Amino acid sequence: QVQLVESGGGLVQAGGSLRLSCAASRIIFSFKAMGWYRQAPGKQRELVAVITNGGIRDYAESAKGRFIISRDNAKNTVYLQMNSLQPEDTAVYYCHADSSDYLGDYDYWGQGTQVTVYS
């Protein structure tokens, strides 16, 4: 069973920064892609950023220019550097990974880490 463990959330003032980490229980290169999603109260979960095992990155419009997703294969960890945080970034942030084999496709989720931005 794959485990994804997030850390790095917290309380930060608007304009500040946080770095989220997602440690995987297996080699992250085995995943097709890993990413970060977030869910604010009363809203649907949305994609924030994704990075493929080939290193291709993609971001939600709200994250472009402020957030950076990266990976450290040696540590089996994916990061989300969040800069210029705003109150609307307040949400629970979830790490996600997907993989596939001859049996099918698989999605894995972390337990989430709370990010709260105050003005």
Residue pairs with C-beta under 8 A, 6 or more apart in sequence:
1 25
2 24
2 25
2 26
2 97
2 106
2 108
3 24
3 25
3 108
4 22
4 23
4 24
4 25
4 95
4 96
4 97
4 108
4 109
4 110
5 22
5 23
5 25
5 95
5 110
5 111
6 20
6 21
6 22
6 93
6 94
6 95
6 110
6 111
6 112
6 113
7 20
7 21
7 23
7 113
8 18
8 19
8 20
8 21
8 113
9 18
9 20
9 93
9 113
9 114
9 115
10 18
10 114
10 115
10 116
11 116
11 118
12 18
12 85
12 115
12 116
12 117
12 118
13 117
13 118
13 119
14 85
14 86
14 87
14 117
14 118
14 119
15 84
15 85
16 85
16 117
17 81
17 82
17 83
17 84
17 85
18 82
18 85
18 115
19 79
19 80
19 81
19 82
20 36
20 79
20 80
20 82
20 93
20 95
20 113
20 115
21 77
21 78
21 79
22 34
22 36
22 77
22 78
22 79
22 80
22 95
22 110
23 75
23 76
23 77
24 31
24 34
24 76
24 77
24 78
24 97
25 76
26 76
27 73
27 76
28 34
28 53
28 71
28 73
28 76
28 77
28 78
28 97
29 53
29 73
30 53
30 99
31 53
31 97
31 98
31 99
32 52
32 53
32 98
32 99
32 100
33 50
33 51
33 52
33 53
33 97
33 98
34 50
34 51
34 71
34 78
34 95
34 96
34 97
34 98
35 47
35 48
35 49
35 50
35 51
35 69
35 78
35 95
35 96
35 97
36 47
36 48
36 49
36 50
36 69
36 78
36 80
36 93
36 94
36 95
36 96
37 45
37 46
37 47
37 48
37 93
37 94
37 96
38 45
38 46
38 48
38 89
38 91
38 92
38 93
38 94
38 115
39 45
39 46
39 91
39 92
39 94
39 112
40 88
40 90
40 91
40 92
43 91
45 94
46 60
47 60
48 59
48 60
48 62
48 63
48 67
48 80
48 93
49 57
49 58
49 59
49 60
49 63
49 67
49 68
49 69
49 80
50 57
50 58
50 59
50 69
51 57
51 69
51 70
51 71
51 78
55 71
57 69
59 67
59 69
62 88
62 89
66 82
66 83
66 84
66 85
67 80
67 81
67 82
67 83
68 79
68 80
68 81
68 83
69 78
69 79
69 80
69 81
70 78
70 79
70 81
71 77
71 78
71 79
72 78
72 79
78 95
80 93
82 89
82 115
85 115
85 117
86 117
87 117
87 118
87 119
88 117
89 115
89 117
90 115
90 116
90 117
91 115
92 112
92 113
92 114
92 115
93 112
93 113
93 114
93 115
94 109
94 110
94 111
94 112
95 109
95 110
96 107
96 108
96 109
96 110
97 107
97 108
98 105
98 106
98 107
98 108
99 105
99 106
99 108
100 106
